Amino acid sequence: MSQHAVFLISAADRKGLLAETTMFFYQRSFNILHCRQYTDAMENSYFMRIKIDLEGMTMTRRVLEEEFAELGKKMDFTFKVYYSDAVSRVAIMVSKTSHCLYDLLVRREDGFLPCEVPLIISNHPDLEAVADRFHIPYYCCPIKDKASKAEQEAQVIELCDKHHIDLVVMARYMQVLSDDFIAHFKGNIINIHHAFLPAFQGGNPYNRAWQRGVKMIGATAHYATADLDEGPIIEQDVERVSHEHSPEDLKEIGRDIERRVLTRAVKAHLEHRVITAGLRTIVFDG
């Protein structure tokens, strides 16, 4: 498989952005494999994802980026570039529930998720057997009390830095991350939660949802920010339910939605299909 690069571009909308960008690659003999663009008329914003083939490349990557940065200055856009041979390294954080963890690991194993998972981190020992089945090191970093939480997070950060982690996935990790932790991995933490928030916060949300007779349940995957559960949304899904579903039925349906929503969000991030714009995301099709 030939190597490629993905450029994610953000700018205020103006004439010539598409033409200038595609001409830049044409003049340097790059073949464009994929191009998607979106214009937000309300915000006067423009976003582009462009994927180029690196076969036969006659310049270094540094020169390519420097010359593209010059175009960025001319056209007043910002960009990020990602190379296909730089495989993302993902740390999965869990507590006691395994459905999201299993789905991520199986999907990585079958090639659906283009990443490496060098470690799994938990505040409980319960899921070590799952990690063992996939031959992935498991680190239990318990939180004894509120006073020890900062020490535990420092231990987790040290582990992630040691393993050169690019993305942290909270696969039902049932702890609130500190602002310092989020800042350390800014824009690179994905969380999943049920979509009953903010109506049913805290424990047993499915029981309370059943008591209220909800007719729809779902899940939301988003980037973690200092504002709890209010980061930019990457992926969501819902299913209709009825009075015939028990609280346990609702919980099982919710788990199924959570695992597939989280996996889709992680895949979009790993394939560099997400651009964050304030509190929103632009997620391009694969």
C-alpha positions as CSV (number, residue, x, y, z in Angstrom):
1,M,0.0,0.0,0.0
2,S,1.4,3.4,-1.0
3,Q,1.9,6.0,1.6
4,H,-0.3,9.1,1.8
5,A,-0.7,12.3,3.7
6,V,-3.9,14.0,5.0
7,F,-4.2,17.8,5.3
8,L,-6.9,19.3,7.4
9,I,-7.5,22.9,6.6
10,S,-9.6,25.6,8.4
11,A,-10.1,29.2,7.2
12,A,-12.5,32.1,6.8
13,D,-14.4,31.4,3.6
14,R,-13.0,33.2,0.6
15,K,-12.7,32.7,-3.2
16,G,-9.9,30.6,-4.5
17,L,-9.2,28.4,-1.5
18,L,-10.0,25.1,-3.3
19,A,-8.3,26.2,-6.5
20,E,-5.1,27.4,-4.8
21,T,-4.8,24.3,-2.7
22,T,-5.3,21.8,-5.5
23,M,-3.0,23.8,-7.8
24,F,-0.3,23.6,-5.1
25,F,-0.3,19.8,-5.2
26,Y,-0.7,19.7,-8.9
27,Q,2.4,21.9,-9.5
28,R,4.4,19.5,-7.3
29,S,3.2,16.4,-9.1
30,F,1.1,15.0,-6.2
31,N,-1.9,13.0,-7.0
32,I,-5.0,13.9,-5.0
33,L,-6.7,10.7,-3.7
34,H,-9.6,12.3,-1.8
35,C,-10.9,15.8,-1.3
36,R,-13.8,16.9,0.9
37,Q,-14.9,20.4,1.7
38,Y,-17.5,22.2,3.8
39,T,-18.6,25.8,3.9
40,D,-20.4,27.1,7.0
41,A,-22.3,30.1,5.6
42,M,-23.5,31.1,9.1
43,E,-20.0,31.4,10.5
44,N,-18.3,32.3,7.1
45,S,-16.0,29.4,7.7
46,Y,-14.4,26.9,5.3
47,F,-13.0,23.4,6.0
48,M,-11.2,21.0,3.8
49,R,-9.8,17.5,4.1
50,I,-7.4,16.6,1.3
51,K,-5.6,13.3,0.9
52,I,-2.6,13.0,-1.3
53,D,-0.5,10.1,-2.6
54,L,3.2,10.4,-1.6
55,E,4.4,7.9,-4.2
56,G,7.3,9.4,-6.2
57,M,7.7,12.3,-3.8
58,T,10.7,14.4,-4.8
59,M,10.9,16.6,-1.7
60,T,11.2,16.1,2.0
61,R,8.2,16.2,4.2
62,R,9.7,19.2,6.0
63,V,10.0,21.1,2.7
64,L,6.4,20.1,1.7
65,E,5.1,21.5,5.0
66,E,7.1,24.6,4.8
67,E,5.9,25.4,1.3
68,F,2.3,24.6,2.2
69,A,2.7,26.9,5.3
70,E,3.6,29.7,2.9
71,L,0.4,29.0,0.9
72,G,-1.4,29.1,4.3
73,K,0.0,32.6,5.0
74,K,-1.1,33.8,1.5
75,M,-4.6,32.4,1.8
76,D,-4.9,33.0,5.5
77,F,-5.7,29.4,6.6
78,T,-4.4,27.1,9.3
79,F,-3.7,23.4,8.7
80,K,-2.5,20.1,10.2
81,V,-0.9,17.3,8.3
82,Y,-0.8,13.6,9.1
83,Y,1.2,10.8,7.4
84,S,-0.1,7.3,6.9
85,D,3.1,5.6,8.2
86,A,2.8,7.5,11.6
87,V,0.4,5.0,13.3
88,S,-1.4,6.5,16.2
89,R,-0.8,5.0,19.6
90,V,-3.9,4.8,21.8
91,A,-4.3,4.4,25.6
92,I,-7.6,2.9,26.6
93,M,-8.9,3.9,30.1
94,V,-11.6,1.7,31.7
95,S,-13.2,1.1,35.1
96,K,-15.3,-2.1,35.5
97,T,-17.5,-2.4,32.4
98,S,-16.1,-4.2,29.4
99,H,-18.4,-3.6,26.4
100,C,-16.6,-0.6,24.9
101,L,-13.2,-2.1,25.7
102,Y,-14.0,-5.3,23.9
103,D,-15.3,-3.6,20.8
104,L,-12.3,-1.3,20.5
105,L,-9.8,-4.2,20.8
106,V,-11.7,-6.5,18.4
107,R,-12.0,-3.7,15.9
108,R,-8.3,-2.9,16.2
109,E,-7.4,-6.6,15.8
110,D,-9.5,-6.9,12.6
111,G,-8.0,-3.8,11.1
112,F,-11.1,-1.5,11.4
113,L,-9.2,0.8,13.7
114,P,-5.7,1.9,12.3
115,C,-3.8,2.2,15.6
116,E,-1.6,0.5,18.2
117,V,-2.8,0.0,21.8
118,P,0.3,-0.4,23.9
119,L,-1.5,-0.3,27.2
120,I,-4.8,-0.3,29.0
121,I,-5.2,1.8,32.2
122,S,-7.8,1.3,34.9
123,N,-8.7,2.5,38.4
124,H,-9.8,-1.1,39.2
125,P,-8.3,-4.6,38.6
126,D,-11.5,-6.1,37.2
127,L,-10.7,-6.0,33.4
128,E,-7.2,-7.3,33.5
129,A,-8.3,-10.7,32.0
130,V,-9.6,-8.8,29.0
131,A,-6.3,-7.2,28.4
132,D,-4.5,-10.5,28.8
133,R,-6.7,-12.1,26.1
134,F,-5.4,-9.5,23.7
135,H,-1.8,-9.6,25.1
136,I,-1.9,-5.9,26.1
137,P,-0.2,-4.7,29.3
138,Y,-2.7,-3.7,31.9
139,Y,-2.0,-1.0,34.5
140,C,-4.1,-0.7,37.6
141,C,-3.9,2.8,39.1
142,P,-6.4,2.9,41.9
143,I,-7.8,6.1,43.4
144,K,-7.9,5.6,47.2
145,D,-9.5,8.9,48.1
146,K,-9.9,12.4,46.8
147,A,-6.5,13.4,48.2
148,S,-4.8,10.7,46.1
149,K,-6.5,11.6,42.8
150,A,-3.8,14.1,41.6
151,E,-1.1,11.5,42.4
152,Q,-3.0,8.8,40.4
153,E,-3.4,11.2,37.4
154,A,0.3,12.0,37.5
155,Q,1.0,8.2,37.4
156,V,-1.3,7.9,34.4
157,I,0.3,10.8,32.5
158,E,3.7,9.3,33.2
159,L,2.6,6.0,31.7
160,C,1.1,7.6,28.6
161,D,4.1,9.8,28.0
162,K,6.4,6.8,28.4
163,H,4.4,4.9,25.8
164,H,4.2,8.0,23.5
165,I,0.4,8.0,23.5
166,D,-1.3,10.1,20.8
167,L,-4.9,9.5,21.9
168,V,-6.6,8.7,25.2
169,V,-9.9,6.9,24.9
170,M,-12.2,6.8,28.0
171,A,-14.0,3.5,27.4
172,R,-16.4,3.9,30.3
173,Y,-13.7,5.2,32.6
174,M,-15.9,6.4,35.5
175,Q,-13.8,9.2,36.8
176,V,-13.9,12.9,36.1
177,L,-10.6,14.0,34.7
178,S,-8.9,17.1,36.1
179,D,-8.4,20.3,34.0
180,D,-4.6,19.7,34.2
181,F,-5.0,16.1,32.8
182,I,-7.2,17.4,30.0
183,A,-4.8,20.2,29.1
184,H,-1.9,17.7,28.9
185,F,-3.8,15.8,26.1
186,K,-5.7,18.7,24.7
187,G,-7.9,17.7,21.8
188,N,-6.8,14.1,22.1
189,I,-9.2,12.6,24.7
190,I,-12.4,10.9,23.6
191,N,-15.2,10.1,26.1
192,I,-18.5,8.2,25.7
193,H,-21.6,8.6,27.8
194,H,-25.3,7.9,27.6
195,A,-27.4,10.6,26.0
196,F,-29.8,11.1,29.0
197,L,-27.6,13.9,30.2
198,P,-28.3,16.4,31.6
199,A,-31.7,15.0,32.5
200,F,-30.5,11.9,34.4
201,Q,-27.2,12.5,36.0
202,G,-25.4,10.3,38.5
203,G,-26.1,6.6,39.2
204,N,-28.8,4.3,37.7
205,P,-29.8,6.6,34.8
206,Y,-31.6,3.8,33.0
207,N,-33.8,3.1,36.0
208,R,-34.8,6.7,36.2
209,A,-35.3,6.9,32.4
210,W,-37.6,3.8,32.6
211,Q,-39.6,5.5,35.4
212,R,-40.1,8.5,33.2
213,G,-41.2,6.4,30.3
214,V,-38.5,7.5,27.9
215,K,-39.1,6.5,24.2
216,M,-35.6,7.0,22.9
217,I,-32.1,6.3,24.3
218,G,-28.7,6.9,22.8
219,A,-25.1,7.7,23.3
220,T,-22.7,10.6,22.7
221,A,-18.9,10.4,22.0
222,H,-17.1,13.7,22.3
223,Y,-13.7,15.3,23.0
224,A,-13.1,15.8,26.7
225,T,-12.8,19.4,27.9
226,A,-12.7,21.2,31.2
227,D,-16.5,21.5,30.9
228,L,-17.8,18.1,32.0
229,D,-19.5,16.2,29.2
230,E,-19.8,19.3,27.1
231,G,-16.9,18.9,24.7
232,P,-17.2,19.0,20.9
233,I,-19.4,16.0,19.8
234,I,-17.9,13.6,17.3
235,E,-20.6,10.9,17.0
236,Q,-24.1,10.1,18.3
237,D,-26.7,7.4,17.8
238,V,-30.1,6.6,19.2
239,E,-32.7,3.8,19.2
240,R,-36.4,3.9,20.0
241,V,-37.7,2.0,23.0
242,S,-41.2,1.4,24.4
243,H,-43.0,0.6,27.6
244,E,-42.3,-3.1,27.0
245,H,-38.6,-2.6,27.7
246,S,-37.5,-3.2,31.2
247,P,-34.8,-1.1,32.9
248,E,-32.3,-4.0,32.2
249,D,-33.4,-4.0,28.5
250,L,-32.7,-0.3,28.3
251,K,-29.3,-0.7,29.9
252,E,-28.4,-3.5,27.4
253,I,-29.6,-1.4,24.4
254,G,-27.6,1.5,25.8
255,R,-24.4,-0.5,26.1
256,D,-24.7,-1.6,22.5
257,I,-25.2,2.0,21.3
258,E,-22.2,3.2,23.4
259,R,-19.8,0.7,22.0
260,R,-20.6,1.4,18.4
261,V,-20.7,5.2,18.8
262,L,-17.3,5.2,20.6
263,T,-15.7,3.0,18.0
264,R,-17.0,5.2,15.2
265,A,-15.7,8.3,16.9
266,V,-12.3,6.8,17.5
267,K,-12.1,5.7,13.9
268,A,-13.0,9.1,12.6
269,H,-10.2,10.6,14.8
270,L,-7.6,8.0,13.8
271,E,-8.4,8.6,10.1
272,H,-8.0,12.3,10.6
273,R,-11.5,13.1,9.4
274,V,-12.4,15.5,12.3
275,I,-11.8,19.2,12.5
276,T,-12.8,21.0,15.7
277,A,-14.3,24.5,15.3
278,G,-15.0,26.0,18.7
279,L,-17.7,23.8,20.4
280,R,-18.5,22.0,17.1
281,T,-16.8,19.4,14.9
282,I,-16.8,18.9,11.2
283,V,-16.6,15.1,10.6
284,F,-15.9,14.2,7.0
285,D,-17.1,10.9,5.5
286,G,-14.6,8.1,5.2
